[in-house]
Amino acid sequence: MSAEQLLGISLDELRARERSNPGPTTSREFRCDECGARCTRLTEGGEAGHRYDCSRRLQRTGDERVRPSLDDLDRGEGQ
């Protein structure tokens, strides 16, 4: 089954949409000035969606999220 049959769009349009860089679509979404990723402001505070090397990225540590330190990034623990 082709993309046109499945989605109602041409293959060229599908490829263009895959390559596109969509902007924020809601009031809680924004484009990070530092890493350029499309991020979301969480309802409980904080932000999700930052790239791995962004200083604004939160790190999951059990039930809590904290900002990674430079030491964590040097050891490869800032995932």
BAGUTI-610302 format. One record per residue (C-alpha): residue number from 1; residue in one letter; x, y, z. Coordinates in steps of 0.1 Angstrom, whole numbers, plus 5000, padded with zeros to 4 digits. Example, Ala and Ser with C-alpha at 12.3 -4.5 7.8 and 13.67 -1.06 7.14 Angstrom:
REM BAGUTI-610302
<tormi midren="1" doti="A" px="5123" py="4955" pz="5078"/>
<tormi midren="2" doti="S" px="5137" py="4989" pz="5071"/>
END
This chain:
REM BAGUTI-610302
<tormi midren="1" doti="M" px="5000" py="5000" pz="5000"/>
<tormi midren="2" doti="S" px="5014" py="5034" pz="4991"/>
<tormi midren="3" doti="A" px="5017" py="5065" pz="5012"/>
<tormi midren="4" doti="E" px="4991" py="5082" pz="4990"/>
<tormi midren="5" doti="Q" px="4966" py="5054" pz="4997"/>
<tormi midren="6" doti="L" px="4974" py="5052" pz="5034"/>
<tormi midren="7" doti="L" px="4977" py="5089" pz="5042"/>
<tormi midren="8" doti="G" px="4961" py="5107" pz="5013"/>
<tormi midren="9" doti="I" px="4994" py="5125" pz="5004"/>
<tormi midren="10" doti="S" px="5021" py="5119" pz="4978"/>
<tormi midren="11" doti="L" px="5054" py="5103" pz="4986"/>
<tormi midren="12" doti="D" px="5071" py="5137" pz="4979"/>
<tormi midren="13" doti="E" px="5048" py="5154" pz="5005"/>
<tormi midren="14" doti="L" px="5055" py="5126" pz="5030"/>
<tormi midren="15" doti="R" px="5093" py="5131" pz="5026"/>
<tormi midren="16" doti="A" px="5090" py="5169" pz="5030"/>
<tormi midren="17" doti="R" px="5070" py="5164" pz="5062"/>
<tormi midren="18" doti="E" px="5096" py="5140" pz="5075"/>
<tormi midren="19" doti="R" px="5124" py="5165" pz="5069"/>
<tormi midren="20" doti="S" px="5104" py="5195" pz="5082"/>
<tormi midren="21" doti="N" px="5113" py="5212" pz="5115"/>
<tormi midren="22" doti="P" px="5080" py="5219" pz="5131"/>
<tormi midren="23" doti="G" px="5076" py="5248" pz="5154"/>
<tormi midren="24" doti="P" px="5058" py="5250" pz="5187"/>
<tormi midren="25" doti="T" px="5021" py="5242" pz="5184"/>
<tormi midren="26" doti="T" px="5008" py="5250" pz="5219"/>
<tormi midren="27" doti="S" px="5014" py="5277" pz="5246"/>
<tormi midren="28" doti="R" px="5035" py="5252" pz="5266"/>
<tormi midren="29" doti="E" px="5058" py="5244" pz="5237"/>
<tormi midren="30" doti="F" px="5089" py="5265" pz="5228"/>
<tormi midren="31" doti="R" px="5121" py="5263" pz="5208"/>
<tormi midren="32" doti="C" px="5151" py="5262" pz="5232"/>
<tormi midren="33" doti="D" px="5176" py="5290" pz="5225"/>
<tormi midren="34" doti="E" px="5205" py="5269" pz="5236"/>
<tormi midren="35" doti="C" px="5200" py="5235" pz="5219"/>
<tormi midren="36" doti="G" px="5173" py="5244" pz="5193"/>
<tormi midren="37" doti="A" px="5150" py="5215" pz="5203"/>
<tormi midren="38" doti="R" px="5113" py="5218" pz="5205"/>
<tormi midren="39" doti="C" px="5106" py="5215" pz="5242"/>
<tormi midren="40" doti="T" px="5076" py="5215" pz="5265"/>
<tormi midren="41" doti="R" px="5070" py="5232" pz="5298"/>
<tormi midren="42" doti="L" px="5058" py="5205" pz="5322"/>
<tormi midren="43" doti="T" px="5027" py="5212" pz="5344"/>
<tormi midren="44" doti="E" px="5047" py="5204" pz="5376"/>
<tormi midren="45" doti="G" px="5075" py="5227" pz="5366"/>
<tormi midren="46" doti="G" px="5106" py="5221" pz="5345"/>
<tormi midren="47" doti="E" px="5110" py="5215" pz="5308"/>
<tormi midren="48" doti="A" px="5112" py="5183" pz="5287"/>
<tormi midren="49" doti="G" px="5126" py="5177" pz="5253"/>
<tormi midren="50" doti="H" px="5161" py="5193" pz="5255"/>
<tormi midren="51" doti="R" px="5189" py="5176" pz="5236"/>
<tormi midren="52" doti="Y" px="5215" py="5155" pz="5255"/>
<tormi midren="53" doti="D" px="5242" py="5182" pz="5257"/>
<tormi midren="54" doti="C" px="5219" py="5211" pz="5267"/>
<tormi midren="55" doti="S" px="5225" py="5225" pz="5301"/>
<tormi midren="56" doti="R" px="5187" py="5230" pz="5305"/>
<tormi midren="57" doti="R" px="5180" py="5192" pz="5301"/>
<tormi midren="58" doti="L" px="5167" py="5174" pz="5331"/>
<tormi midren="59" doti="Q" px="5181" py="5141" pz="5342"/>
<tormi midren="60" doti="R" px="5160" py="5113" pz="5356"/>
<tormi midren="61" doti="T" px="5172" py="5101" pz="5390"/>
<tormi midren="62" doti="G" px="5147" py="5078" pz="5405"/>
<tormi midren="63" doti="D" px="5114" py="5096" pz="5411"/>
<tormi midren="64" doti="E" px="5129" py="5130" pz="5408"/>
<tormi midren="65" doti="R" px="5144" py="5150" pz="5379"/>
<tormi midren="66" doti="V" px="5175" py="5172" pz="5385"/>
<tormi midren="67" doti="R" px="5198" py="5192" pz="5363"/>
<tormi midren="68" doti="P" px="5229" py="5173" pz="5354"/>
<tormi midren="69" doti="S" px="5262" py="5186" pz="5366"/>
<tormi midren="70" doti="L" px="5293" py="5190" pz="5344"/>
<tormi midren="71" doti="D" px="5309" py="5161" pz="5364"/>
<tormi midren="72" doti="D" px="5279" py="5138" pz="5354"/>
<tormi midren="73" doti="L" px="5283" py="5147" pz="5317"/>
<tormi midren="74" doti="D" px="5321" py="5140" pz="5319"/>
<tormi midren="75" doti="R" px="5315" py="5105" pz="5333"/>
<tormi midren="76" doti="G" px="5287" py="5098" pz="5308"/>
<tormi midren="77" doti="E" px="5260" py="5097" pz="5335"/>
<tormi midren="78" doti="G" px="5240" py="5127" pz="5322"/>
<tormi midren="79" doti="Q" px="5215" py="5107" pz="5301"/>
END
